[in-house]
Amino acid sequence: MLKKEILLSFILFLSCSEKSLPQYTLQEAFPNLTFSGPLDLQNAGDGTDRIFVVEQSGKIYVFENNTGVTVKKKFLDITDSVSSGGEMGLLGLAFHPNYENNGYFYVNYTKSSPYRRTLIVRFQVSNANPDSADRSSSKILMEIAQPFSNHNGGQLAFGPDGYLYIALGDGGSGGDPQGNAQNKSSLLGKLLRIDVDQTQGSINYAIPLNNPFKNNTQGFKEEIYAYGLRNPWRFSFDSPTGRLWCADVGQNAWEEIDLIVKGGNYGWRCYEGNHNYDLSGCTDTNYIFPVWEYSHSDGVSITGGYVYRGPNLPDLYGKYIYGDFGTRKIWALTYDGINPPTNKLLLTSSVSIASFGVDINNELYVVGYNGIIYRFTPTASIIAPTNLRYTVNSPNSITLNWNDNSNNENGFRIERKVGSENFVLLESVDENIITFTDNSVVDTQMYSYRVYAYNSTASSGFSNTTSVVTAIPVELNAIPDKFQLIQNYPNPFNPSTKIHFTLSNRQVVTLKIYDTLGREIETLLSDDKPAGYYDVVWNSGYFPSGVYFCQLKSEDYTDTKKLLLLK
């Protein structure tokens, strides 16, 4: 019987009936850097635009997200704690949603001594060096015994609800001989969800109140969010749709992609994809079958990816990009939740695809098991600028800078939006110019900017959008001329945002946050305030992603703004 491994030691060349679309290639993203057995790529979400690469042996490296970067720094080295090789090793990395303030990050790794197990461990960044972790800060959250060395899963990621999700395989061997995936008294073959910001009894985390088996009386593990998985190798959240995508490696015949829902049973070992595998003891009537599957004529070990939300590849926007480790193919799956899914082959890579990752701008990367990180490049298009950022020079001057990713532009066009108005063209600059200063801004106003490249035949997609609220006047005795609630910044935000307002005379004011049902969820301010300029920070804490409303109210005035929280 063929025993399929996530980390194959060979490459299989299999034919495919689909015709490849020729408009994309893979290009080395950081040609001066190489890695040893890379398995994961993450960003910290802290605004620094750094990339973190996980090596299977137990090391994490950090470097600037710049094509010309020449230096990678060792962020964490736990090789003396990690048992690696085959499907074991340091398998996953996740940064706390509030990493910018608390410095917490989490890893998933395997260890063989004194017994084989998976560990979920929290570390903290060094107080003295943002490019180095504090090894002594380790705190073990979970230890899960592993009966075999394969099918460890390995991914962990924070969801939009602020909870940590952890993927575990069925325990290994082949065919799930212990029946773990359907056994809700075992953590193996599951997607778990825990609250790392709370503790509960003797454990270093808490069970979310709405976990599907919370407070059950049948002995089911309360950490379980979904079950019936064989070896989930990479899952990801798509914030705009709220969907949780999971790639589950198959046994002998079928690879599958699942859309995970709370409490869902995804069928293994009763089913492999949509097909019967071993129906003995299978009594559930609510199995959830994959949104997509492919046979072993097209691939042998699926590598899950992401729904593309970056700026450079507009034709791929909203499509789920994934690959196969063995046949090295990369596909784009289109699914809107209504119409049947469609699947297109994008390219066949020259290297085995260990993982995918995204940077802070949601640009997609391919982690080659050969030690090289790749990015998608359109073969006949112009590539969008990225990492658009600003510097406030004065209340009336803002300087923009961006990264130039194209070598065929005639120039760049800068668009600006004032408050909630539409974007309009502000100015153009020539090729290779990557800075622009806007001297036409006024104080206490919110401005949003985006940039795109153009040439005589085409235009790129837009860069990321960056927004800023200009400063208050510098005069010490300046008094605002009106009661005004200014749009929060940043918006969208995660986890905190700054809310500005002005008062033209002394008033008793309240500043409150409401959800979309009109329920008051937090009071930020309730006080007697003199005339002046004010700002208040709202930290969203454990509130889920979504639309919220901020209301400033006094006896004579009321003003409301919409806030968008994206975790």
C-alpha positions in Angstrom: 0.0 0.0 0.0 1.3 3.4 -0.9 2.0 5.4 2.3 1.8 9.1 1.5 4.1 11.5 3.2 3.7 15.3 3.5 7.5 15.8 3.0 8.3 13.4 0.2 11.9 12.6 -0.5 11.3 12.4 -4.2 9.4 14.2 -7.0 6.7 12.4 -9.0 6.0 13.5 -12.5 2.3 12.8 -13.3 0.3 14.0 -16.2 -2.7 16.4 -15.9 -5.6 16.8 -18.3 -5.9 20.5 -17.5 -4.2 23.1 -19.8 -1.9 25.4 -17.9 -2.6 29.1 -18.1 0.7 30.7 -19.2 0.4 34.2 -17.6 2.2 33.4 -14.3 5.7 32.4 -13.4 7.5 32.0 -10.1 10.3 34.4 -9.4 12.8 34.4 -6.5 11.4 36.9 -4.0 14.6 37.3 -2.0 17.4 36.1 -4.3 20.2 36.8 -1.8 18.6 34.5 0.9 18.3 30.8 1.2 17.0 28.5 3.9 17.3 24.9 5.0 14.1 22.9 4.9 11.7 25.9 5.1 8.1 25.0 6.0 6.3 28.2 6.8 6.3 31.9 6.1 4.5 34.5 8.2 4.3 38.2 9.0 3.9 39.6 12.5 1.1 42.0 11.6 2.9 44.7 13.5 3.3 47.2 10.8 7.0 46.6 10.3 6.8 44.7 7.0 9.1 41.9 8.1 9.0 38.3 6.9 9.5 35.3 9.2 10.6 31.9 7.8 10.3 28.7 9.7 12.9 25.9 9.2 11.9 22.3 9.9 15.0 21.7 12.1 13.8 24.3 14.7 14.9 27.8 13.6 13.0 30.9 12.7 14.6 33.7 10.6 13.4 37.3 10.2 14.3 39.8 7.5 13.1 42.9 5.8 10.5 42.5 3.1 12.7 43.8 0.3 13.8 42.1 -2.9 17.4 43.3 -2.3 17.7 42.2 1.3 21.0 40.4 2.0 20.7 39.7 5.8 18.5 37.3 7.6 18.5 37.3 11.4 18.0 34.3 13.6 14.8 35.1 15.5 14.5 31.8 17.4 16.6 28.6 17.7 15.0 25.7 19.5 16.8 22.9 17.5 17.8 21.3 20.8 14.1 20.8 21.7 12.8 19.8 18.3 12.8 16.3 16.8 12.8 16.8 13.0 12.9 14.7 9.9 10.2 13.1 7.7 7.0 14.8 8.9 8.3 15.9 12.3 9.9 19.2 13.2 9.1 22.8 13.8 5.9 22.9 11.7 4.0 26.2 12.4 4.2 29.8 13.7 1.5 32.3 14.6 1.7 35.8 16.0 -0.7 37.0 18.6 -3.2 39.6 17.2 -1.8 42.1 19.7 1.8 41.1 19.0 2.8 44.8 18.5 2.1 45.4 22.1 2.5 42.1 24.0 5.2 40.4 21.8 3.7 36.9 22.1 4.0 34.3 19.3 3.2 30.6 19.2 4.9 27.6 17.7 3.9 24.0 16.9 6.7 21.4 17.0 7.3 17.7 17.6 9.6 16.2 20.3 10.5 12.5 20.7 12.0 12.4 24.2 10.8 11.1 26.6 7.9 10.2 24.4 6.7 11.4 20.9 4.4 14.4 21.1 3.3 17.7 19.6 3.9 20.8 21.7 2.1 24.1 21.4 4.4 26.7 23.0 4.2 30.5 23.6 7.3 32.7 23.4 7.8 36.4 23.7 10.0 38.8 21.7 13.1 40.2 23.4 12.6 43.6 25.1 15.9 44.7 23.8 15.8 43.4 20.2 12.7 43.2 18.0 14.5 40.7 15.7 15.2 38.2 18.5 13.0 36.1 20.7 13.5 35.6 24.4 14.2 31.8 24.6 13.7 31.8 28.3 10.1 33.1 27.9 8.8 29.7 26.7 5.5 28.6 28.2 4.0 25.2 27.2 0.2 25.4 26.4 -0.4 21.9 25.2 1.3 18.6 24.8 -0.4 15.9 22.6 0.9 12.4 22.4 1.7 11.2 18.9 1.5 7.4 18.3 3.4 7.6 15.0 5.9 10.0 13.5 3.7 11.0 10.5 0.4 13.0 10.2 1.3 15.7 12.8 -0.6 18.5 11.0 1.3 21.5 12.2 -0.5 24.7 11.2 -1.6 27.1 13.9 -3.2 30.5 13.2 -5.4 33.1 15.0 -8.9 33.4 13.7 -10.9 36.6 13.3 -12.4 35.9 16.7 -9.0 36.2 18.4 -8.8 32.5 19.2 -5.9 30.2 18.3 -6.7 27.4 15.9 -4.4 24.3 15.8 -4.4 21.6 13.1 -3.6 18.0 14.2 -3.4 14.9 12.0 -4.9 11.6 12.9 -1.8 10.2 14.6 -0.2 8.6 11.6 0.7 5.2 10.2 -1.9 4.7 7.4 -5.7 4.4 7.3 -6.1 5.8 10.9 -5.6 2.5 12.6 -6.6 3.9 16.0 -9.8 5.6 14.7 -8.7 8.9 16.1 -10.3 11.2 13.5 -13.8 10.1 14.3 -13.2 9.8 18.1 -14.2 13.0 19.8 -12.4 11.9 23.0 -9.1 12.3 21.1 -7.5 15.5 20.0 -6.0 13.8 16.9 -7.5 14.3 13.5 -9.0 17.6 14.6 -8.9 21.3 14.2 -8.7 22.7 17.8 -9.6 26.2 19.0 -8.4 27.7 22.3 -8.4 31.0 24.1 -4.7 31.9 24.8 -5.6 35.1 26.7 -7.3 33.3 29.5 -6.5 30.3 31.8 -8.8 27.7 33.1 -8.0 25.5 36.1 -4.6 23.9 35.7 -4.2 24.5 31.9 -2.5 27.6 30.4 -5.4 28.5 28.2 -9.2 28.5 28.3 -12.0 26.8 26.2 -14.0 29.4 24.2 -17.5 29.6 25.5 -19.0 28.8 22.1 -16.8 25.8 21.2 -19.1 23.1 19.9 -18.4 20.6 22.7 -18.0 23.0 25.6 -19.4 21.5 28.8 -20.4 18.2 27.1 -21.0 15.2 29.4 -19.8 12.5 26.9 -16.1 13.0 27.6 -15.5 14.8 24.3 -12.5 17.1 24.2 -13.7 20.6 24.6 -10.8 22.0 22.5 -12.3 20.4 19.3 -13.6 22.9 16.7 -14.0 20.4 13.8 -13.1 16.7 13.3 -12.8 13.9 10.8 -9.5 15.2 9.3 -6.6 13.0 8.2 -3.6 15.3 7.9 -4.5 19.0 7.5 -1.4 20.6 5.9 -2.1 24.3 6.0 -5.4 26.1 6.7 -6.1 29.8 6.3 -8.8 32.4 7.0 -10.2 34.7 4.4 -11.3 37.8 6.2 -13.6 39.4 3.6 -15.8 36.2 3.4 -15.2 34.8 6.9 -14.4 31.4 5.4 -11.8 28.9 6.9 -10.1 27.0 4.1 -8.3 23.7 5.0 -6.3 21.4 2.7 -6.4 17.8 4.0 -3.8 15.3 2.7 -5.4 12.1 1.4 -4.6 8.4 1.7 -4.1 6.5 -1.5 -6.4 8.1 -4.0 -7.8 11.6 -3.3 -6.7 15.0 -2.0 -9.3 17.4 -0.7 -10.1 21.0 0.2 -12.6 21.7 3.0 -14.4 24.7 4.2 -14.4 24.3 7.9 -17.4 25.1 10.1 -17.8 24.8 13.8 -18.6 21.3 14.9 -18.2 19.9 11.4 -17.3 16.2 10.7 -15.2 16.0 7.5 -15.5 12.3 7.1 -12.1 10.6 7.5 -11.6 7.6 7.9 -15.1 6.8 6.7 -14.5 8.8 3.5 -11.5 9.9 1.5 -12.7 13.0 -0.2 -16.2 12.1 -1.6 -15.4 8.4 -1.7 -15.9 5.5 0.7 -12.8 4.4 2.5 -13.7 2.4 5.6 -17.3 2.6 6.7 -17.1 0.3 9.6 -18.6 2.0 12.6 -19.6 5.1 10.6 -23.0 6.2 11.9 -22.9 10.0 11.5 -25.5 11.3 9.0 -24.0 14.8 8.7 -20.6 14.4 7.1 -19.4 17.5 5.3 -17.8 16.7 2.0 -15.0 18.7 0.4 -15.6 21.8 -1.7 -13.0 20.4 -4.1 -11.0 17.2 -4.5 -8.5 15.8 -7.0 -7.3 12.4 -7.7 -3.7 11.0 -7.6 -3.5 11.3 -11.3 -3.1 15.1 -10.7 -1.2 15.1 -7.4 -0.3 13.1 -4.3 0.1 15.5 -1.3 -1.9 18.7 -1.2 -0.3 21.9 0.2 -3.0 24.4 1.4 -2.7 28.1 0.5 -4.7 31.3 0.8 -7.5 33.2 -0.9 -5.5 35.8 -2.8 -6.2 39.4 -1.6 -2.9 41.1 -2.7 -2.4 44.0 -5.1 -0.2 42.5 -7.8 -2.4 39.8 -9.4 -5.9 41.2 -9.9 -7.0 38.2 -12.0 -6.4 36.0 -9.0 -8.2 38.2 -6.5 -10.7 36.2 -4.5 -9.4 32.8 -5.7 -8.0 30.1 -3.4 -4.4 29.4 -4.4 -3.0 26.0 -3.5 -0.5 23.4 -4.7 0.7 19.8 -4.6 4.0 18.9 -3.0 4.7 15.9 -5.2 3.7 17.1 -8.7 4.6 20.7 -7.9 1.4 22.0 -9.5 -0.3 25.2 -8.4 -3.9 25.9 -9.0 -6.5 28.6 -8.5 -9.9 27.5 -7.2 -12.9 29.9 -7.7 -15.8 29.4 -5.3 -18.4 32.0 -4.3 -20.5 29.8 -2.1 -23.3 29.7 -4.6 -22.1 28.4 -8.0 -20.1 25.2 -8.5 -16.4 25.7 -7.9 -14.0 25.9 -10.9 -10.3 25.0 -10.8 -7.5 26.3 -13.1 -3.9 25.1 -13.3 -1.7 28.2 -13.0 1.7 26.6 -13.4 3.9 23.7 -12.6 6.8 24.7 -10.3 10.3 23.4 -10.7 10.5 22.8 -6.9 8.4 21.0 -4.3 5.9 23.3 -2.6 6.2 23.1 1.1 3.9 26.0 2.0 2.4 29.3 1.0 2.6 32.5 3.0 1.4 36.2 2.8 3.1 39.4 3.8 1.5 42.4 5.6 0.1 43.6 2.2 -1.5 40.2 1.6 1.0 39.5 -1.3 1.4 35.7 -1.8 4.6 33.7 -1.5 5.5 30.1 -2.3 7.9 28.4 0.1 10.1 26.0 -1.9 11.4 23.0 0.0 14.6 23.7 -1.9 15.3 26.6 0.5 14.1 29.4 -1.8 11.1 31.7 -1.3 9.2 32.6 -4.5 6.6 35.1 -5.6 4.1 35.0 -8.4 5.0 37.2 -11.4 2.7 38.0 -14.3 4.5 37.2 -17.5 2.9 40.0 -19.6 1.8 42.6 -17.2 3.0 45.5 -15.0 3.4 44.8 -11.3 1.8 46.9 -8.6 3.9 48.9 -6.1 3.7 47.7 -2.5 4.4 48.8 1.1 2.9 52.3 0.6 3.6 54.3 3.7 3.6 57.8 4.9 5.5 60.4 7.0 3.7 63.4 8.4 5.9 66.4 7.9 3.5 69.0 9.4 -0.3 69.4 9.7 -0.1 70.5 6.0 2.4 68.2 4.5 2.5 64.3 4.0 5.3 62.4 2.2 4.5 59.0 0.7 7.0 56.2 -0.1 6.5 52.9 -1.8 8.3 49.8 -3.2 8.8 49.7 -7.0 8.3 46.0 -8.1 8.2 46.6 -11.8 10.9 47.3 -14.4 8.6 48.4 -17.2 6.6 51.3 -15.9 6.5 54.8 -17.4 5.6 56.2 -14.0 3.3 56.0 -11.0 -0.1 57.7 -10.4 -1.1 58.7 -6.9 -4.7 58.7 -5.9 -6.1 60.4 -2.8 -9.4 60.1 -0.8 -10.5 62.8 1.6 -12.6 61.5 4.5 -15.3 59.3 3.1 -15.2 60.7 -0.5 -14.1 58.7 -3.5 -10.5 58.3 -4.6 -9.4 60.9 -7.2 -6.1 61.3 -9.1 -3.8 63.6 -7.2 -0.5 63.5 -9.1 1.8 61.4 -11.3 5.6 60.8 -11.0 8.1 59.4 -13.5 9.5 55.9 -13.6 11.7 54.8 -10.8 10.5 57.6 -8.5 9.2 56.1 -5.3 8.3 59.1 -3.3 5.8 62.0 -3.4 5.0 64.9 -1.0 1.4 66.1 -0.7 1.5 69.8 0.4 -2.2 70.3 -0.2 -3.6 68.8 3.0 -5.3 70.6 5.9 -5.2 69.9 9.6 -7.5 67.5 11.5 -8.6 65.7 8.3 -8.4 62.0 7.3 -6.5 61.3 4.0 -6.2 57.9 2.3 -3.7 57.2 -0.5 -3.0 54.5 -3.1 -0.6 54.2 -5.9 -0.4 52.2 -9.2 2.2 51.8 -11.9 1.4 52.4 -15.6 3.0 52.2 -19.0 1.9 52.8 -22.6 -0.2 49.6 -22.7 -1.2 48.7 -19.2 -1.8 49.7 -15.6 -1.0 47.6 -12.5 -3.3 46.9 -9.7 -3.3 49.3 -6.7 -0.8 49.2 -3.9 -2.1 48.9 -0.4 -4.1 51.8 0.9 -2.6 53.9 3.7 -4.5 56.4 5.7 -3.6 59.2 8.1 -5.3 61.9 10.1 -3.4 65.1 9.9 -2.3 66.8 13.1 -3.9 69.6 15.0 -2.7 73.1 14.5 0.5 73.9 16.3 -0.7 77.1 17.9 -0.9 76.6 21.6 -4.1 78.5 22.0 -5.9 77.1 18.9 -9.6 76.5 19.5 -11.6 74.4 17.1 -14.5 76.2 15.4 -16.9 73.2 15.5 -18.0 70.0 17.2 -16.6 67.2 15.1 -16.0 63.5 15.2 -13.1 62.7 12.8 -12.9 59.3 11.1 -10.8 56.9 13.1 -7.3 55.9 12.0 -6.3 53.3 11.0 -9.5 52.0 9.5 -9.8 49.1 8.9 -7.8 48.3 12.0 -6.6 45.4 14.3 -6.5 45.5 17.2 -6.6 49.2 18.1 -7.5 52.5 16.5 -7.4 56.1 17.4 -10.5 58.3 17.4 -10.2 62.0 17.1 -12.7 64.7 17.9 -12.9 68.4 18.5 -15.0 70.6 20.8 -15.6 74.3 20.1 -16.8 75.0 23.7 -17.0 73.3 27.1 -19.4 70.3 27.0 -20.3 67.1 28.7 -19.6 64.4 26.1 -19.8 60.7 25.8 -17.9 58.5 23.3 -19.4 55.1 22.9 -18.9 52.0 20.6 -22.0 50.1 19.3 -22.3 47.0 17.2 -24.5 46.6 14.1 -27.5 45.7 16.2 -27.3 49.0 18.0 -26.1 47.5 21.2 -23.7 49.6 23.3 -20.5 47.5 23.8 -18.1 49.9 25.4 -18.0 53.5 26.7 -14.7 55.1 25.9 -15.4 58.5 27.5 -18.0 60.2 29.6 -16.7 63.5 31.0 -17.0 67.3 31.1 -14.4 68.6 28.6 -13.2 72.1 27.7 -12.9 73.2 24.1 -10.0 71.6 22.3 -8.7 68.7 20.3 -8.9 65.2 21.6 -8.0 61.6 20.7 -9.0 58.4 22.3 -7.7 54.9 21.6 -10.1 52.0 21.3 -8.5 48.6 21.8 -11.0 46.0 20.4 -9.8 43.3 22.7 -11.8 40.1 22.2 -14.5 41.6 20.0 -14.8 39.7 16.7 -14.2 41.2 13.2 -17.0 43.3 11.8 -18.5 46.7 11.5 -18.9 48.9 14.6 -20.1 52.4 15.1 -18.5 55.1 17.2 -20.8 57.8 18.5 -19.8 61.2 20.0 -22.6 62.8 21.8 -23.2 66.0 23.8 -26.4 67.8 24.9 -26.7 69.6 21.6 -24.7 67.5 19.1 -24.4 63.9 17.9 -21.9 62.5 15.4 -21.3 58.9 14.3 -18.6 57.1 12.3 -18.3 53.6 11.0 -15.3 51.5 12.1 -14.2 48.3 10.5 -12.3 45.7 12.6 -10.4 43.0 10.6 -8.7 40.4 12.7 
